[in-house]
Amino acid sequence: MASTDAVKAALKAQHIETPSWAYGNSGTRFKVFAQEGIPRNAYEKVDDAALVNEVTGVAPSIALHIPWDKVDDYADLSKHANDKGITLGAINPNVFQEDDYKLGSVCNPDPAIRAKAIDHLKECVDIMDATGSEILSLWFADGINYPGQDSLRARQDRLAEALQAAYDRLSDEQRMLVEYKFFEPAFYATDIPDWGTSYAHCATLGDKAQVLVDTGHHAPGTNIEFIVAFLLRQGKLGGFHFNSRFYADDDLMVGAADPFQLFRIMHEIVRAGALDKAANVAFMLDQCHNLEPKVPAMIRSVMNVQEATAKALLVDADALEEAQRDGDVLGGNAAVMDAFNTDVRPLLREVREELGLDPDPLAAYKRSGHAERVREERKDGQAAGWGA
């Protein structure tokens, strides 16, 4: 088992990126529920993300979604983030919210629409150049609703062409992460429905292309930690979008539906040494809080990842390996369950105190007066959000 000092050091070094869109108004397919104090622009989203980092100590970057977070001067936005103590992280293109993309974006049968989508991907790499971002995070809503609507094989050809165009635009310091989702919004066939499809395209592209695992994008009962272990073995796990889902959507706080699953995923990460920065695995949140207040929900999400990570770090690796080597089924399971059943909250309070932080991030947030302040400061103008 790792020493307490080693566990604390790993927890202090952890980085969990928060998403800009989590701070805006969002909802379901039926309704967006507006809240007070919502950011009106990318700068104010950065301000909220900086507060999450201030009270947790482990959320030093914010992902951007383009064009939701479009600004005139990305260098200025980057400076604003740096002044607030964080950086701009992954850049996420949006090729799913325009009428042109009704039949798909990069897989659309219309070459003009495919060109438009590819141009947007390249535009997002331009933004990466301006912000210093190293990650292009790709998710496509492309798919078809009916058999015969389009050629399944031709759509894969078009997808490969678009991914190659984006890949060729990347610098040697940049990489692209290709996300998958087993269904939605397409009903009959989704163009990147699973990790195998994403992996096959990434393997063809080269070292700068890796798979992004969104924890809410799987069929019920999927063994996500197996996918994680396999991709780590192949050197193709680029990162995570952490969230939870009970049924079909995936916007709940990570760990809300199945904290044991989150622990099992983090156990595979720890066991492979992939917590280390050199492993180049990005830990990012992808959530749209529509009922709960935005910033506290993001703080809680970060804390949930911390707790799962702490438990994974407490697995007695020597005892586990011995049990596995000896075919001791119950012993191996006990080594994992003992760690999962450990209350790591006192350990994390110690970690935060040693970082000079309040041991209770949510209490620190409440004392900050942030909610009351932004409710007044942001009462005029248009709140950011994705609409419905």
Secondary structure, DSSP 8 states (H G I E B T S, - for coil): ---HHHHHHHHHH---BEEGGGGSB-B-SS-B---TT--SSHHHHHHHHHHHHHHHSS--EEEEEETTT--S-HHHHHHHHHHTT-EEEEEEE--SSSGGGGG-STT-S-HHHHHHHHHHHHHHHHHHHHHT--EEEE----EESSTTSS-HHHHHHHHHHHHHHHHHHS-TT-EEEEE--SSSS-SSEESS-SHHHHHHHHHHH-TTEEEEEETTSS-TT--HHHHHHHHHHHT-EEEEEE-B-SSS---B-TTSS-HHHHHHHHHHHHHTTTTSGGG--EEEE----SSS-HHHHHHHHHHHHHHHHHHHHTS-HHHHHHHHHTT-HHHHHHHHHHHHTS--HHHHHHHHHHTTS-S-HHHHHHHHTHHHHHHHHTSSS---B---
